[in-house]
Amino acid sequence: MSQCKQTNVKLLSIGKAIESTTDAIAIIDITGQSVYHNTAFINLLEYTVEQLIMVGGFLVLYSNLTDDPSIFLTLRSGGSWQGEITIHSRLGRTMQIALCVDVIRDETEQIIGFI
């Protein structure tokens, strides 16, 4: 099997794993705009990527995200952040969730997004 085919098979496997997990997974770019949500994210928070873009981006989900500057400081420095926060679904449900955020870097090690 060629290198390209092997890479495609691996990517498809990763995609299937992300879609089948019960954990809500989202990817946002460096500006906070939504790039991807798995099915569990959509089911939990009732937003598609397109809907989140229309309402101004990923940060609208969080009521107290700006109350804790350690989240932004940790992520800007390239670290990972974990904790509990309050989040709102599109239909107005308020939930306490355990959130884990990691940075995504490009080939030059620049931060280009978050997962």
C-alpha positions in Angstrom: 0.0 0.0 0.0 1.3 3.4 -0.9 2.2 6.1 1.7 -0.7 8.2 0.6 -3.2 5.3 0.9 -1.8 4.4 4.4 -2.2 8.0 5.5 -5.8 8.1 4.2 -6.7 4.9 6.0 -5.3 6.3 9.3 -7.2 9.6 8.8 -10.4 7.7 8.2 -9.9 5.6 11.3 -9.2 8.7 13.4 -12.3 10.4 12.0 -14.5 7.4 12.8 -13.1 7.2 16.3 -13.8 10.9 17.0 -17.3 10.6 15.5 -18.2 7.5 17.6 -17.0 8.7 21.0 -19.5 9.9 23.5 -17.2 12.7 24.5 -18.2 16.1 23.0 -15.2 17.2 20.8 -14.8 20.6 19.2 -12.0 22.2 17.3 -11.7 26.0 17.0 -9.2 28.2 15.3 -7.0 30.7 17.0 -9.7 33.4 16.7 -12.3 31.2 18.5 -14.2 30.4 15.3 -15.7 26.9 15.1 -14.0 24.5 12.7 -15.4 21.1 13.7 -17.8 19.4 16.2 -18.4 15.7 16.5 -21.9 14.2 16.8 -21.7 14.1 20.6 -21.0 17.8 20.7 -23.9 18.6 18.5 -26.2 16.3 20.5 -25.1 17.8 23.9 -25.0 21.5 22.9 -27.5 21.6 20.0 -25.2 23.7 17.8 -23.8 22.8 14.4 -20.6 24.6 13.3 -22.6 26.8 11.0 -25.0 27.8 13.8 -22.1 28.7 16.1 -20.5 30.8 13.4 -23.7 32.7 12.9 -24.0 33.6 16.6 -20.4 34.8 16.9 -18.3 31.7 17.6 -17.5 29.2 20.2 -17.2 31.5 23.2 -20.9 32.2 23.3 -21.4 28.8 24.9 -19.6 29.8 28.1 -21.1 32.1 30.7 -18.1 32.2 33.0 -15.2 31.6 30.7 -13.9 35.2 31.1 -14.3 35.0 34.9 -11.2 32.8 35.0 -8.3 34.4 33.2 -6.1 31.3 33.9 -7.8 29.5 31.0 -6.6 32.1 28.5 -3.2 32.6 30.1 -2.6 28.8 30.1 -3.7 28.4 26.5 -1.8 31.4 25.2 1.4 30.0 26.8 0.8 26.7 25.0 -0.4 24.7 27.9 -3.4 22.5 28.4 -6.3 23.5 30.7 -8.7 21.3 32.7 -11.6 22.3 34.9 -15.3 22.6 35.4 -17.2 25.4 33.7 -20.8 26.4 33.1 -22.0 26.0 29.5 -25.2 26.9 27.7 -26.9 24.8 24.9 -28.5 26.5 21.9 -31.9 25.8 23.5 -31.0 27.5 26.8 -30.0 24.5 29.0 -27.3 25.4 31.5 -24.9 22.6 32.3 -21.8 22.1 34.5 -19.2 20.3 32.4 -15.6 19.0 32.8 -13.6 20.8 30.1 -10.2 19.8 28.8 -8.6 22.2 26.2 -5.4 21.5 24.4 -3.6 23.7 21.8 -3.1 22.6 18.2 0.2 23.6 16.6 1.3 23.8 13.0 4.6 22.4 11.7 6.5 25.5 12.9 5.1 25.1 16.5 2.8 28.1 16.2 -0.5 27.8 17.9 -3.2 27.6 15.3 -6.2 26.4 17.2 -7.7 24.5 20.2 -9.4 21.1 20.7 
